Amino acid sequence: MKNIAVIGAGTMGNGIAHTFAQSDYKVHLIDISEDSLKRGMDTISKNLDRMVSKEKITEDEKNKTLSNLTTFTSIAEGVKGVDLVVEAATENTDLKLKIFKDLDENTDANTILATNTSSISITQIAAAVSNPERVIGMHFMNPVPIMKLVEIIRGYNTSDEITHTIMELSKKLHKVPVEVNDYPGFVANRILMPMINEAIETLYNGVAGVYEIDTVMKLGMAHPMGPLQLADFIGLDVCHSILEVMYDGFKNPKYAPCPLLTNMVRAGKIGVKSGEGFYDYSESRKAEQVSEQFSS
Ligand SMILES: NC(=O)c1ccc[n+]([C@@H]2O[C@H](COP(=O)([O-])OP(=O)(O)OC[C@H]3O[C@@H](n4cnc5c(N)ncnc54)[C@H](O)[C@@H]3O)[C@@H](O)[C@H]2O)c1
């Protein structure tokens, strides 16, 4: 396996493209807009510069990584001749179903089709493809070049052979893959999101303030980041939509998003990317936090 297409050049897509390119895969980075591609490539370049300045990679390795990347605005063009597609477009079921229909029409039957979805059913996405055994979840964590885990999600029809290939491929990226089955929230978000939701509920009930709740979890449970700060990093809109998927999928009220979370999403206070969530992220503060993330 040598040629990879990554669909979506946003937060996750550019990190996934970076990671493959740094491990010497040829990567086609695809997005609908030239602007997103430019922003994605700028982010990759800045993150590589940071790695060079920390002496984690050499200038030559940086240049080689960049030379492994080519950008496309058309899925049909970008997926020509690739062995694997990793879809990391916006979290929206209809959009992903449409992209996988396009992939069904524009890829060979032996091209592996992976999705980085945080919560949408792999089995549902695979149903858009005529041979669903080649569809699998490859759930990278943010920031992708740094985080070790890849949650590998088997859809109902995913074959053993494809699962094995993707587990081995993840190891070649110096990641640790963990195989799980396809049920709402998979494993990572099924456990993480109720904790984040409960932290928001605790704030909503007036039990304690933002700082106090995060400090209890950071210093008391040795979490590197408090749940409210983590929610800001993930995006409150993303947290809200994952909880809705679990609420709907299990028909269980314990997954219902806290009304405060719903209100904050409606008000556009969705965390780091909007400049405000549980914490304030002015431009300078935002830059500081991203740099802290990459130094860990
Ligand atoms: N943000 C996280 O922490 C995180 C973590 C794990 C998984 N995910 C998942 O990764 C995926 C991407 O999330 P993100 O945070 O990078 O989103 P994002 O909004 O940062 O980026 C999405 C990108 O997809 C592009 N896009 C939209 N429609 C497209 C199409 N038809 N063809 C090509 N590109 C298209 C957009 O232009 C945008 O650049 C989602 O499925 C999300 O659930 C996100």
The ligand as an SDF file (V2000), in Angstrom:
LIG
                    3D

 44 48  0  0  0  0  0  0  0  0999 V2000
  -12.3290   17.4580   15.4490 N   0  0  0  0  0  0  0  0  0  0  0  0
  -12.0640   16.3670   16.1580 C   0  0  0  0  0  0  0  0  0  0  0  0
  -11.5330   16.4370   17.2810 O   0  0  0  0  0  0  0  0  0  0  0  0
  -12.3670   15.0080   15.5730 C   0  0  0  0  0  0  0  0  0  0  0  0
  -11.7870   13.8720   16.1770 C   0  0  0  0  0  0  0  0  0  0  0  0
  -11.9960   12.6260   15.6010 C   0  0  0  0  0  0  0  0  0  0  0  0
  -12.7920   12.5080   14.4690 C   0  0  0  0  0  0  0  0  0  0  0  0
  -13.3690   13.6170   13.9050 N   0  0  0  0  0  0  0  0  0  0  0  0
  -14.1700   13.4460   12.6860 C   0  0  0  0  0  0  0  0  0  0  0  0
  -13.3630   13.8160   11.5720 O   0  0  0  0  0  0  0  0  0  0  0  0
  -14.2040   14.3300   10.5180 C   0  0  0  0  0  0  0  0  0  0  0  0
  -13.7220   15.7180   10.1300 C   0  0  0  0  0  0  0  0  0  0  0  0
  -13.7990   16.5520   11.2590 O   0  0  0  0  0  0  0  0  0  0  0  0
  -12.9690   17.9090   11.3580 P   0  0  0  0  0  0  0  0  0  0  0  0
  -12.9900   18.3070   12.7740 O   0  0  0  0  0  0  0  0  0  0  0  0
  -11.6740   17.7600   10.6260 O   0  0  0  0  0  0  0  0  0  0  0  0
  -13.9210   18.8860   10.5020 O   0  0  0  0  0  0  0  0  0  0  0  0
  -13.5490   20.2900    9.8030 P   0  0  0  0  0  0  0  0  0  0  0  0
  -14.7900   21.0540    9.7570 O   0  0  0  0  0  0  0  0  0  0  0  0
  -12.3320   20.8760   10.4260 O   0  0  0  0  0  0  0  0  0  0  0  0
  -13.1320   19.8420    8.3010 O   0  0  0  0  0  0  0  0  0  0  0  0
  -14.0190   19.2640    7.3970 C   0  0  0  0  0  0  0  0  0  0  0  0
  -13.5000   19.5150    5.9830 C   0  0  0  0  0  0  0  0  0  0  0  0
  -14.3000   18.7460    5.0760 O   0  0  0  0  0  0  0  0  0  0  0  0
  -14.4270   19.5070    3.8900 C   0  0  0  0  0  0  0  0  0  0  0  0
  -15.5450   18.9970    3.0980 N   0  0  0  0  0  0  0  0  0  0  0  0
  -16.8870   19.1660    3.2900 C   0  0  0  0  0  0  0  0  0  0  0  0
  -17.5700   18.5410    2.3110 N   0  0  0  0  0  0  0  0  0  0  0  0
  -16.6570   17.9400    1.5030 C   0  0  0  0  0  0  0  0  0  0  0  0
  -16.7510   17.1520    0.3120 C   0  0  0  0  0  0  0  0  0  0  0  0
  -17.9150   16.8510   -0.2440 N   0  0  0  0  0  0  0  0  0  0  0  0
  -15.5990   16.7320   -0.2800 N   0  0  0  0  0  0  0  0  0  0  0  0
  -14.3950   17.0460    0.2610 C   0  0  0  0  0  0  0  0  0  0  0  0
  -14.2490   17.7820    1.4020 N   0  0  0  0  0  0  0  0  0  0  0  0
  -15.3630   18.2290    1.9980 C   0  0  0  0  0  0  0  0  0  0  0  0
  -14.6330   20.9320    4.4000 C   0  0  0  0  0  0  0  0  0  0  0  0
  -14.3770   21.8920    3.3710 O   0  0  0  0  0  0  0  0  0  0  0  0
  -13.6170   20.9950    5.5350 C   0  0  0  0  0  0  0  0  0  0  0  0
  -12.3470   21.4470    5.0810 O   0  0  0  0  0  0  0  0  0  0  0  0
  -15.6370   14.2900   11.0540 C   0  0  0  0  0  0  0  0  0  0  0  0
  -16.2380   13.0960   10.6260 O   0  0  0  0  0  0  0  0  0  0  0  0
  -15.4220   14.2780   12.5720 C   0  0  0  0  0  0  0  0  0  0  0  0
  -16.4780   13.6700   13.2700 O   0  0  0  0  0  0  0  0  0  0  0  0
  -13.1670   14.8630   14.4190 C   0  0  0  0  0  0  0  0  0  0  0  0
  1  2  1  0
  2  3  2  0
  2  4  1  0
  4  5  1  0
  4 44  2  0
  5  6  2  0
  6  7  1  0
  7  8  2  0
  8  9  1  0
  8 44  1  0
  9 10  1  0
  9 42  1  0
 10 11  1  0
 11 12  1  0
 11 40  1  0
 12 13  1  0
 13 14  1  0
 14 15  2  0
 14 16  1  0
 14 17  1  0
 17 18  1  0
 18 19  2  0
 18 20  1  0
 18 21  1  0
 21 22  1  0
 22 23  1  0
 23 24  1  0
 23 38  1  0
 24 25  1  0
 25 26  1  0
 25 36  1  0
 26 27  1  0
 26 35  1  0
 27 28  2  0
 28 29  1  0
 29 30  1  0
 29 35  2  0
 30 31  1  0
 30 32  2  0
 32 33  1  0
 33 34  2  0
 34 35  1  0
 36 37  1  0
 36 38  1  0
 38 39  1  0
 40 41  1  0
 40 42  1  0
 42 43  1  0
M  CHG  2   8   1  16  -1
M  END
$$$$
